[in-house]
Every structure is written in structure tokens, then in C-alpha cells.
Amino acid sequence: MKIRDAKEGKINSCQICGASKLVKVISLGSSGLCDSLIAEKNLNKFEKTFPLNLFRCQDCQLLQLDYIVNNKEVFHLNYPYKSGITPPLRKYLHNTSYYAKKNFNFSKN
């Protein structure tokens, strides 16, 4: 399997199989980042937005957004979500990894 490390910006080919046969499913316009909460005093200020378009690959059927936001913008210094501080999520993630290890045959490669 070829590793595809998508770069920031518009996506023109499938992030899994690399095919360029992407079909728009729905366009929701532009949206701000979901975990970048705006203080009430800043509601009238400019908010950076990004395209929110869902596409489907005609080859492998993967549903994907057609735009990648830079990780530094998504996971900024004040990013509010931390999985390790939520006990139910920590338990769920542990159980998921245990299930995968137990039920799938992973090779060292």
C-alpha cells in the first residue's frame, strides 16, 4: 500500500487509492474550524473558514473532504480536546486497540 501524506489545500485525487475520479456528494459551503471557539467579544471579527465539500471516490468508494487544513491551524495551542483526560474515551480507545490486535493478523511489515 502506498502511503499518501496529503498536503494542505485542495484535494484532486483520492487520499486512499490515488484515483482522480472524485464525485461531489454535497457542498456545505465554507465553515470555521469545529473546535476553535470564538469568544463573545470577537463575534463581529473575521473568522477564517475552509471549504466543506464531501466527495466520493468512484474507484474505492471512500468518502472524503476535498480540502485539507494545515495541522497547525486545526491543533493550535489552545485546542480544547484532549483524549487522555476523558476516562470513557480512554477506555474505548484501549478496547479498540485490544480488539484489533486480537481479531486481525498484523504482520511486522
Helices and strands as residue ranges (DSSP letters): E 9-10, E 22-31, G 40-42, E 50-57, E 63-65, E 67-68, H 71-74, G 83-85, H 87-103
